[in-house]
Amino acid sequence: MSPVAFVASLHFSRLAASGLRGCTAGQALRSVACRRGAPRSPLEASPPLARASTTMATTPPSSSPPSSSPPTKPPRPTAACIIIGDEVLTGKVHDTNSHALAKSLFAAGVSLTHIEVIPDVPATITAAVRRLSASHNHVFTSGGIGPTHDDVTYEAVADAFGLTTRPNEAVLARMVELQPDVDWTVPARRRMAQLPHPATLHWTEGLWVPTTVVGGNVFVLPGIPSLFSRMLDGVVGGLGGAGALERRVIYTRRGEGSIAGHLSAVADAFPAVGIGSYPRVDGVTGGWRVRVTVEAENAGVADEVAARVVEATGGELGALEPAGGAEAAPAAAATALADSQVEAEAK
């Protein structure tokens, strides 16, 4: 064995003994990233010693019998959202894209773990993209790809990966094809085809603007909500999600303070299940007062936990967004309460 291979093998062995058995030799040398399970940046060069791992692969496998424990379900892919725009931060525009993204990713089985709203500042965008693309499987940006001076997202995303931008002939051709009456010789309009290079483009029927994927995991989308949602539908299905969590919704007429202890007890008994409590704040007197959600990987577990919540809160199962609005929750939960009953519950 060469001296380099010996050093890599020894270093890997020591790290493995400290709890990094799930990593390769190359990953072990990046022990901090390995511990948190973060994917390696697409631009991160492999350290020289990582190449010595090919020597270690010739070692005969262990003769010890395989573990009899059940296989662990792989973790769900993670995603981050970057909303870009001074108009959001100054209150001129209400952000709905992060909400649309959250719903789509939940249905696809991808965990949205981070939402960030930042200004139209190139350095800020570059830093956010670089940081989040290294710590998440997927990153979605919204906004900043129009024709005006403050649309700087393409350039900033390119900078995050050490890339440049250039006119994309496919986008220019599609512009002319789909909108032949527009003067596409105007520099500001052609600027919208100035994309990071290289990049992967995903097309949406009837639109010339593509979903641009940079660095392998950063999806650049427009800020216009109708376009964002329409284009998102075409890419979420291919993210390798694990399928939506099993969700159950319970409506109760009891106040949140009176059910908090019961919910804590159920949550303690099922630490892997997500239990959320959302009080009604629309000022309506009577009807349901708290909506409780249960989210689990397994349908049987979701049903069991939901049954416990129903028993503990005196609630009923219903839909997350009942047709007909808030009053269309289950009949018992939506039955109006007398003022005296509401006052008694508040006490």
Secondary structure, DSSP 8 states (H G I E B T S, - for coil): --HHHHHHHHHHHHHHHTT-TTS-HHHHTTHHHHHHT----TT----GGGGGHHHHTTS----S----S--------EEEEEEE-HHHHTTSS---HHHHHHHHHHHHT-EEEEEEEE-S-HHHHHHHHHHHHHHSSEEEEES--SSSTT--HHHHHHHHTT-EEEE-HHHHHHHHHH-TTS-TTSHHHHGGGEEEES-EEE--TT-SS-EEEETTTEEEE-S-HHHHHHHHTTTGGGS------EEEEEEESS-HHHHHHHHHHHHHH-TTSEEEEEE--S--SSS--EEEEEEESSHHHHHHHHHHHHHHHT-EEE-SS-TTSGGGS-HHHHS---HHHHHHHH-
